[in-house]
Amino acid sequence: MLRRFDLIIFDWDGTLMDSIDWISRCLQNAGLDYNCQVPETQATKNVIGLSAIKAISQLYPDADSQLQSQLLNRYREYYLSRQLNPDDLFPGVKEMLLKLKADGYLLAVATGKTRAGLQDALTATQTEDLFCITRCADETLSKPDPKMLLDIIEQTQISKERCLMVGDSIFDLQMAQNAQISAIAVTCGAQPAELLKPLEPLLCLDQPTELLNFI
């Protein structure tokens, strides 16, 4: 079978790393500490994928800029209190990435995390060498703006029709649409299939490792 893609761009949280529930609790705990009305769990999951400050502003719209900054800092304190390790990846993810790289695919990451946050995660999971390029929300524009994808495509010099985005949120799929590249959704992360399917991904997978059956 002819290979359809050369470059596979992954979201991080909820796509490669099983971190959505932790992020959700950290966002809620930050609000509790400042006596804010705490959002429902799914509401917190629905903003994961945005830059952290955009997520905070959507979850706590009545907070002024000073309080939003305090909420952001407290969220980061909670998030960083947990030591990451290779087991935080979804089962089989590292093996999948190794197989894809060995088969000649270029692999990349486009994430709403900060550069520091992604670097910590890459180091902790021992996956940094598997990716040819990564882009983060604090060094470009937040999803669903396509800039981070366009930066990756420009750097790798791969044509758009040979690029694939894999993500767990509507922001990933919207970003792929805005960049005019194909996308596959996974439902193990932030949002369920009923929210992802209307954006018409090529497939909606239960787990990221099912990608190997498609590729």
Summary of the structure (lengths in Angstrom):
residues: 215
radius of gyration: 16.7
end to end distance: 9.7
largest distance: 57.1
contacts: 728
relative contact order: 0.19
helix: 52%
strand: 13%
